[in-house]
Amino acid sequence: MKKEIKFSLVYRDMWQSSGKYQPRADQLVRIAPLIIEMGCFSRVETNGGAFEQVNLLYGENPNKAVRAFTKPFHEASIQTHMLDRGLNGLRMYPVPADVRRLMYKVKHAQGVDITRIFCGLNEVRNIIPSIHYALEAGMIPQATLCITFSPVHTVEYYTAIAERLIEAGAPEICLKDMAGVGRPEMLGRLTKAIKERHPEIIIQYHGHSGPGLSMASILEVCENGADIIDVAMEPISWGKVHPDVISVQAMLKDAGFQVPEINMKAYMKARAMTQEFIDDFLGYFMDPTNKHMSSLLLKCGLPGGMMGSMMADLKGVHSGINLILRGKNEPELSIDDLLVMLFDEVEYVWPKLGYPPLVTPFSQYVKNVALMNVMSLIKGEERWTMIDNHTWDMILGKSGRLPGALAPEIIALAKEKGYEFTDEDPQKNYPDQLDEYRKEMTENGWDFGQDDEELFELAMHDRQYRDYKSGIAKKRFEDDLQRAKDAALAKQGFSEEEVKRMKRAKAEPVTAMEKGQIIWEIDVESPSMPPEVGHKYDPDDVFCYIATPWHTYDKVLANFSGRVIEVCAKQGALVDKGEPLAYIERCEEPA
């Protein structure tokens, strides 16, 4: 019998690789016992990456969500882990050192055991401080190698980086194959090289399924000493996400490895509940193309999760490009034509920009430059005319050292623009800021939170946190969800009137109890506008007033928890007894 292989369920990344949002805190608390009951996971990825930011975007407190989700796993002795972006913390751009240090203290206090620290450039100067901060806070730092396929990303390149990360105190190494383009044979040799030098180091493999190599890669890394494999589960496994635990377990078991058994009854319950979350609201924001695998991803090396945004970009410029071509009496291009052109341009651009591993945020930078180049070439202009400031920061070294050499034309362009290259420690470009955020919290009268977690949230996601505190985020999400629902119905061919009837069928009318003039909201002296679609009411909330001919103002209560889906009566309108004022769809989620 071969060695034991453990499984980690990447429940956070399953959602992030599929769409815009993840389950609410109450839904995460419901799914956790079933994940535990499945009995096959030694670890669960609970948060990190965009998790906290996404919570804020739909008006939920991410600190409460993390604490609630990690608690049952701790009680079941299952380790929890998060994803962090080194210099960028939990966001897409650099974070001051004092905010980075606070992050590990907060996340450890919230119940997170392991932090997977990665830098999109594999820049050890961005990873090593986080290793120290994590150890200082009592967390397990899992240092990460971002895997890609290029002439410079060799086994020797990666083992040299691993040596420095292990020397800095990392007890674990993650092979993060974010696009699934790592070649199985190379990944096997890399695993073996690290294990031969450091047999005590835990190696965890994370491979997306997009191009179709992930199962072969899993078998290779296990044969060469890997300890833990990241897996997903239906209904959001495979596609651009990760292999399903059932298939991985069967493959490894047949190969002679010791693997845990799966409680299939619990698996089916968890599968059904996850589908319930999709049907509830998450499915409206999931890109259907992320359910598909594509060998074309091997050509460009871009992460599968980017395909949705990339196709949106192409659709956005498609008509404009064909307008240009018609003006030049040239053949028009289909979306597929443009996609192949973009993939070809990524292949052209990537080496000239120094082979940055194509992972957040550098995958976006390379894709954006390639798209702008395609646009320029179609117009008959030169390449490289549209490079944004974030991409220039990467080129100039402000994010760290690039793995490969920049093309001479890029260096010449930088000098022409008067830009200066730097090899300074990237962190020095971003001075401490916690005192500024402490001052803002105090001035606003905001609670710093348990273990300073609210202070951390403001410092990490300042704009989104302010929107969360003001209620704008919740309102924006509700509007976004309603538009998505309406768009889904329209896509099915329903008319506006049919959509209205279907929405009303799932709702309940709030009717006038007597004849009179409708006065929306509660300020009868200077009444405001009717509630907007999506506005949340609780049972005892005043829905509106009816001004009767007898000069009385009679309250109309909501009587149940729900959200407005349609307003039927305008402000000041005369209504008859029993006439619908609005329709509310019942909802039980927390306000």
C-alpha positions in Angstrom: 0.0 0.0 0.0 1.3 3.5 -1.0 1.3 6.6 1.3 -1.8 8.3 2.6 -3.3 11.1 0.5 -5.5 13.6 2.1 -8.2 15.8 0.5 -9.0 19.5 0.9 -12.3 20.9 -0.3 -11.8 24.3 -1.9 -15.3 25.4 -1.2 -14.3 29.1 -1.6 -12.5 28.7 -4.9 -15.3 26.5 -6.3 -17.5 29.6 -6.2 -14.9 32.1 -7.2 -14.0 30.1 -10.2 -17.7 29.9 -11.2 -19.2 33.3 -10.7 -19.3 36.7 -9.0 -20.7 35.8 -5.6 -20.5 33.1 -2.9 -23.1 31.8 -0.4 -24.3 34.0 2.4 -23.2 33.3 6.0 -26.4 31.6 6.9 -26.0 29.3 3.8 -22.3 28.5 4.7 -23.4 27.5 8.2 -26.0 25.1 6.7 -23.5 23.4 4.4 -20.7 23.0 6.9 -22.2 20.0 8.8 -22.8 18.1 5.5 -19.2 18.7 4.4 -18.1 17.3 7.8 -20.4 14.4 7.5 -18.9 13.4 4.2 -15.9 12.3 6.3 -13.3 12.6 3.5 -11.8 16.1 4.1 -8.9 16.9 6.4 -9.0 20.5 5.3 -11.6 23.0 3.9 -10.8 26.3 2.2 -13.2 28.6 3.9 -12.2 32.2 3.0 -9.5 34.5 1.6 -8.9 35.9 -1.9 -12.0 37.8 -2.8 -14.2 36.2 -0.1 -14.3 39.2 2.2 -14.7 41.7 -0.6 -17.6 39.8 -2.1 -19.3 39.7 1.3 -19.1 43.4 1.5 -20.4 43.8 -2.1 -23.7 42.3 -1.2 -24.0 44.0 2.2 -22.9 41.2 4.5 -20.3 41.4 7.3 -17.4 39.2 6.2 -16.0 38.9 9.7 -19.2 37.3 11.0 -19.2 35.0 7.9 -15.7 33.8 8.5 -16.2 33.1 12.2 -19.5 31.3 11.5 -18.1 29.1 8.7 -14.8 28.1 10.5 -16.5 27.3 13.8 -18.0 23.9 12.9 -14.9 22.7 11.2 -12.8 23.5 14.3 -15.2 21.6 16.4 -14.8 18.6 14.1 -10.9 18.9 14.1 -10.9 19.8 10.3 -8.3 22.4 9.4 -9.4 25.5 7.7 -7.4 27.5 5.2 -7.6 30.7 3.3 -5.9 32.3 0.2 -3.9 35.5 0.5 -2.1 37.4 -2.2 1.1 38.3 -0.3 1.9 42.0 -1.0 -1.8 42.5 -2.1 -3.3 40.9 1.0 -6.9 40.1 0.1 -7.3 42.6 -2.7 -6.0 43.3 -6.2 -3.4 45.9 -5.4 -0.6 46.4 -2.7 -1.3 46.6 1.0 0.7 48.5 3.6 2.8 46.2 5.9 0.9 47.1 9.1 -2.4 46.1 7.4 -0.8 42.8 6.2 0.5 42.0 9.7 -3.0 42.7 11.2 -4.6 40.4 8.7 -3.0 37.3 10.1 -3.8 38.2 13.7 -7.5 38.8 12.7 -7.8 35.6 10.6 -6.2 33.4 13.3 -8.6 34.9 15.9 -11.5 34.2 13.5 -10.6 30.5 13.4 -8.5 30.1 10.2 -5.6 27.7 10.7 -3.6 27.9 7.4 -2.9 30.8 5.0 -1.9 30.0 1.5 0.4 32.9 0.6 1.1 33.5 -3.1 2.6 36.2 -5.3 1.6 36.4 -8.9 5.3 36.9 -9.8 6.6 34.2 -7.4 8.5 37.2 -5.8 10.0 35.9 -2.6 10.3 39.4 -1.2 6.5 39.6 -1.3 5.9 36.2 0.3 8.6 36.0 3.0 7.2 38.9 5.2 3.8 37.1 5.1 5.4 33.9 6.3 6.8 35.8 9.3 3.5 37.6 10.0 1.6 34.3 9.9 4.0 32.6 12.2 3.9 35.6 14.6 0.1 35.4 14.7 0.0 31.6 15.3 -1.1 30.6 11.8 0.5 27.9 9.5 2.0 29.7 6.5 1.7 27.6 3.3 4.1 29.2 0.8 2.9 29.0 -2.8 4.5 28.4 -6.2 2.3 29.8 -9.0 2.7 27.2 -11.7 2.7 28.0 -15.4 4.3 26.7 -18.6 7.1 28.7 -20.2 10.8 28.5 -21.1 11.7 30.2 -17.8 9.4 28.3 -15.5 11.5 25.2 -15.1 11.8 22.7 -12.2 15.1 24.4 -11.3 13.4 27.8 -11.2 10.7 26.6 -8.9 12.9 24.5 -6.6 15.2 27.5 -6.0 12.2 29.6 -4.9 10.9 26.7 -2.7 14.3 26.6 -1.0 14.1 30.3 0.0 10.5 30.0 1.2 11.3 26.9 3.3 14.4 28.6 4.7 12.1 31.5 5.7 10.0 29.2 7.9 7.3 27.8 5.6 6.4 24.2 6.7 4.2 23.7 3.7 4.4 24.3 -0.1 1.4 24.6 -2.4 1.8 24.0 -6.1 -0.9 26.4 -7.4 -1.7 25.4 -10.9 -4.2 28.2 -11.3 -4.8 27.7 -15.1 -4.3 24.0 -15.1 -1.6 24.4 -17.7 1.2 22.8 -15.7 2.5 19.7 -17.4 2.0 16.5 -15.4 5.6 15.2 -15.9 7.1 18.5 -14.9 4.9 18.8 -11.8 5.9 15.3 -10.8 9.6 16.1 -11.1 9.1 19.3 -9.1 7.3 17.5 -6.3 10.1 14.9 -6.1 12.8 17.5 -6.1 11.3 19.3 -3.1 10.5 16.1 -1.2 14.0 14.7 -1.7 15.5 17.8 -0.2 12.8 18.3 2.5 10.8 15.1 3.2 9.2 16.8 6.2 7.6 19.6 4.1 3.9 19.1 3.3 3.1 19.5 -0.4 -0.5 20.4 -1.4 -1.5 20.4 -5.1 -4.1 22.8 -6.4 -5.0 22.3 -10.1 -7.9 23.7 -12.1 -9.5 21.5 -14.7 -9.8 24.0 -17.6 -7.5 22.5 -20.2 -8.0 18.9 -19.1 -4.6 18.0 -17.5 -5.5 18.1 -13.8 -6.2 14.4 -13.2 -2.9 13.4 -14.8 -1.2 16.1 -12.8 -2.8 14.8 -9.6 -1.6 11.3 -10.2 2.0 12.5 -11.0 2.4 14.6 -7.9 1.0 11.8 -5.7 3.4 9.3 -7.2 6.2 11.7 -6.4 5.4 12.5 -2.8 2.5 15.0 -2.6 0.5 14.9 0.6 -2.8 16.7 0.1 -4.9 17.3 -3.1 -7.4 20.1 -3.5 -10.7 18.9 -4.8 -14.2 20.2 -5.6 -17.6 18.6 -5.5 -20.7 18.6 -7.7 -22.6 20.6 -8.9 -19.6 23.0 -9.4 -16.7 20.6 -10.1 -14.9 20.1 -13.4 -15.2 22.8 -16.1 -12.9 25.7 -15.2 -13.1 24.7 -11.5 -11.4 21.6 -10.0 -11.7 17.8 -10.3 -14.4 16.1 -8.2 -13.4 14.3 -5.1 -15.2 11.1 -6.2 -13.1 10.8 -9.3 -9.9 11.7 -7.6 -10.5 9.2 -4.8 -11.3 6.4 -7.3 -8.2 7.1 -9.3 -5.8 7.2 -6.3 -7.4 4.2 -4.6 -6.9 2.1 -7.8 -3.3 3.3 -7.9 -2.7 1.9 -4.4 -2.8 5.0 -2.3 -4.5 5.2 1.1 -7.4 7.5 0.6 -10.4 8.4 2.9 -13.8 6.9 2.2 -16.7 9.2 1.1 -20.1 9.2 2.9 -22.1 9.3 -0.3 -25.4 10.0 1.4 -23.9 13.2 2.9 -22.2 14.0 -0.5 -25.6 13.9 -2.2 -27.2 16.1 0.5 -24.3 18.6 0.2 -24.6 18.4 -3.6 -28.4 19.2 -3.4 -27.9 22.0 -1.0 -25.2 23.6 -3.1 -27.6 23.5 -6.1 -30.2 25.1 -3.8 -27.8 28.0 -3.2 -27.3 28.3 -7.0 -31.0 28.3 -7.6 -31.6 30.8 -4.8 -29.5 33.6 -6.3 -25.9 32.6 -7.0 -26.7 31.0 -10.4 -27.8 34.4 -11.8 -24.1 35.5 -11.5 -22.4 32.3 -12.7 -20.9 32.3 -16.2 -22.2 29.2 -18.0 -18.9 28.9 -20.0 -17.1 28.1 -16.7 -18.8 24.7 -16.8 -16.9 23.9 -20.0 -13.3 22.6 -20.4 -11.3 23.8 -23.4 -7.9 22.7 -24.8 -7.6 26.3 -26.2 -6.6 27.3 -22.7 -3.3 25.5 -23.2 -2.5 27.9 -26.0 -2.8 31.1 -24.0 -2.2 29.9 -20.5 -4.8 32.1 -19.0 -6.8 30.9 -16.0 -10.2 29.4 -16.9 -11.9 31.8 -14.5 -11.0 34.6 -16.8 -12.8 33.2 -19.8 -16.1 34.8 -18.8 -14.6 38.3 -18.5 -12.6 37.8 -21.6 -15.7 36.8 -23.6 -17.5 39.8 -22.2 -14.6 42.1 -23.3 -14.7 40.6 -26.8 -18.5 41.0 -27.1 -18.1 44.6 -26.0 -15.7 45.5 -28.8 -17.0 43.1 -31.5 -19.4 45.5 -33.2 -17.0 48.3 -33.0 -14.2 46.2 -34.6 -16.5 45.1 -37.4 -17.5 48.7 -38.0 -13.9 49.6 -38.5 -13.4 46.6 -40.9 -16.5 47.6 -42.9 -15.1 51.1 -43.3 -11.8 49.6 -44.7 -13.8 47.2 -47.0 -12.3 44.2 -45.1 -14.1 41.0 -44.0 -15.9 41.1 -40.7 -14.8 38.9 -37.8 -16.8 36.5 -35.7 -16.4 36.2 -32.0 -14.4 33.0 -32.5 -12.1 34.8 -35.0 -11.5 37.4 -32.3 -10.9 34.8 -29.6 -8.2 33.1 -31.6 -6.7 36.5 -32.4 -6.6 37.3 -28.7 -5.1 34.0 -27.8 -2.4 34.5 -30.4 -1.7 38.0 -29.1 -1.4 36.8 -25.5 1.2 34.3 -26.8 3.0 37.2 -28.4 2.7 39.7 -25.5 3.5 37.4 -22.6 7.2 36.7 -23.2 7.8 40.4 -24.1 6.3 41.4 -20.7 8.8 39.1 -18.9 6.6 35.9 -18.5 4.6 37.0 -15.4 2.7 33.9 -14.2 -0.9 34.3 -15.5 -2.6 34.6 -12.2 -4.5 37.5 -10.5 -3.8 40.3 -11.1 -1.1 39.8 -13.7 -3.3 37.6 -15.9 -5.6 40.5 -16.2 -2.8 42.9 -17.1 -1.5 40.6 -19.9 -5.0 40.0 -21.3 -5.8 43.7 -21.3 -2.6 44.6 -23.1 -3.3 41.8 -25.7 -6.8 43.0 -26.2 -5.7 46.7 -26.7 -3.0 45.5 -29.1 -5.6 43.6 -31.2 -7.8 46.7 -31.3 -4.8 48.8 -32.4 -3.7 46.4 -35.1 -7.3 46.2 -36.6 -7.3 50.0 -36.7 -3.9 49.9 -38.5 -2.0 51.4 -35.6 1.1 50.2 -33.6 1.1 47.8 -30.7 1.6 49.0 -27.1 -0.2 52.3 -27.4 -2.6 51.5 -24.6 -1.0 50.2 -21.4 -2.7 51.1 -18.1 -0.8 52.3 -15.0 -1.2 49.0 -13.0 0.5 47.2 -15.9 3.3 49.8 -16.1 3.8 49.3 -12.3 4.4 45.5 -13.0 6.7 46.3 -16.0 8.7 48.8 -14.0 9.3 46.5 -11.1 7.0 48.0 -8.5 5.3 44.7 -7.9 8.6 42.8 -7.8 11.0 41.1 -10.2 9.6 39.6 -13.4 10.6 35.9 -14.0 11.9 36.7 -17.5 13.6 39.6 -19.3 11.6 42.4 -20.8 11.7 42.8 -24.6 13.9 45.7 -25.8 10.9 47.4 -27.3 9.2 47.5 -23.9 12.3 48.9 -22.2 12.6 51.5 -25.0 8.9 52.5 -24.7 9.3 53.0 -20.9 12.4 55.2 -21.4 10.6 57.2 -24.1 7.8 57.9 -21.6 10.3 59.0 -18.9 9.5 56.0 -16.6 12.1 54.7 -14.2 12.7 51.0 -13.4 13.2 49.9 -9.8 14.5 46.8 -8.0 13.5 48.2 -4.6 11.6 46.0 -2.1 8.0 46.4 -3.4 6.7 47.0 0.2 8.6 50.2 0.5 6.3 51.8 -2.1 3.4 51.4 0.3 3.8 53.1 3.7 1.8 52.1 6.9 -1.8 53.4 7.0 -3.5 51.8 10.0 -3.4 55.1 12.0 -5.3 56.8 9.3 -8.0 54.2 9.3 -8.1 54.2 13.2 -8.8 57.9 13.0 -11.6 57.4 10.4 -13.2 54.6 12.6 -13.1 56.9 15.6 -14.5 59.9 13.8 -17.4 57.9 12.4 -18.1 56.2 15.8 -17.6 52.8 14.2 -16.8 49.8 16.5 -13.3 48.4 15.9 -14.7 45.0 16.3 -13.5 41.9 18.1 -9.7 41.6 17.7 -9.8 44.8 15.5 -11.5 42.9 12.7 -13.6 45.8 11.6 -10.6 48.1 11.5 -8.9 45.5 9.4 -11.9 45.3 7.0 -11.9 49.0 6.4 -8.1 49.1 5.9 -8.2 46.2 3.4 -11.3 47.1 1.5 -11.9 50.8 2.3 -14.3 51.7 -0.5 -16.4 48.5 -0.2 -16.5 48.7 3.6 -17.8 52.3 3.5 -20.5 51.2 1.0 -21.4 48.3 3.3 -21.7 50.6 6.4 -23.9 53.1 4.5 -26.2 50.5 3.1 -25.3 51.4 -0.5 -23.8 48.0 -1.1 -26.9 46.1 -0.1 -29.1 48.3 -2.3 -26.7 47.9 -5.2 -26.7 44.1 -4.9 -30.5 43.9 -4.7 -30.8 46.0 -7.8 -28.1 43.9 -9.5 -30.0 40.7 -8.6 -33.3 42.0 -9.8 -31.8 43.0 -13.2 -30.2 39.5 -13.4 -33.5 37.8 -12.7 -35.3 40.0 -15.3 -32.6 39.4 -17.9 -32.8 35.6 -17.3 -36.5 35.7 -18.0 -36.1 37.9 -21.0 -33.5 35.5 -22.4 -36.1 32.7 -22.2 -38.3 34.8 -24.5 -40.9 36.0 -22.1 -42.6 39.4 -22.8 -42.5 42.2 -20.2 -46.2 41.5 -19.3 -45.5 37.8 -19.0 -42.5 38.5 -16.7 -44.7 40.7 -14.6 -47.3 38.0 -14.2 -44.8 35.4 -13.3 -43.2 37.7 -10.7 -46.6 38.5 -9.2 -47.5 34.7 -9.0 -44.6 34.2 -6.6 -45.5 37.3 -4.5 -48.3 38.6 -2.4 -50.1 41.9 -2.9 -50.3 44.6 -0.3 -53.8 46.1 -0.7 -55.5 49.2 0.4 -57.8 48.6 3.4 -60.0 51.5 2.4 -60.5 54.2 -0.2 -58.1 57.1 -0.1 -54.9 58.8 -1.3 -51.7 56.8 -1.0 -48.9 58.4 1.0 -45.6 56.5 0.7 -43.2 56.2 3.7 -43.9 57.6 7.1 -43.3 61.3 6.8 -46.9 62.4 6.0 -46.0 66.1 6.1 -43.4 65.8 3.3 -43.9 62.4 1.8 -41.1 60.7 -0.1 -41.1 58.6 -3.2 -42.5 55.0 -3.4 -40.1 52.2 -2.3 -37.8 50.9 -5.0 -37.9 47.3 -6.3 -35.8 45.2 -3.9 -36.6 47.3 -0.8 -36.8 45.0 2.2 -39.7 45.1 4.7 -40.1 43.3 8.0 -43.6 42.5 9.4 -44.0 45.5 11.6 -42.7 48.0 9.2 -45.0 50.8 8.0 -45.5 50.1 4.3 -47.5 53.3 3.6 -50.4 55.5 4.7 -53.8 55.9 3.3 -55.1 59.5 3.6 -58.9 59.1 3.8 -61.6 61.6 2.9 -62.1 62.0 6.7 -58.6 63.5 7.0 -57.1 60.5 8.9 -53.9 58.7 8.0 -54.3 55.0 8.3 -51.2 52.8 8.5 -50.7 49.9 6.1 -48.2 47.4 7.6 -46.1 45.0 5.6 -47.2 42.1 7.9 -44.4 39.8 6.7 -40.8 39.8 5.7 -40.3 40.4 2.0 -38.9 42.4 -0.8 -40.8 44.7 -3.2 -40.9 43.3 -6.7 -43.5 45.8 -8.1 -45.0 49.1 -7.1 -48.5 49.6 -8.5 -49.6 53.0 -7.1 -47.8 56.3 -7.6 -47.3 58.8 -4.8 -50.6 60.7 -4.1 -52.7 58.4 -6.3 -56.4 57.7 -5.3 -56.9 54.0 -4.6 -60.0 52.0 -3.9 -60.4 49.5 -1.1 -58.8 46.2 -2.0 -56.7 47.7 -4.8 -53.1 46.3 -5.0 -50.5 49.0 -3.9 -47.5 46.8 -4.5 -46.4 43.2 -4.6 -43.9 41.7 -2.1 -42.1 38.4 -2.4 -41.6 36.7 0.9 -38.0 36.1 2.1 -36.6 34.7 5.2 -32.9 35.8 5.0 -31.6 38.2 7.6 -32.2 41.9 7.0 
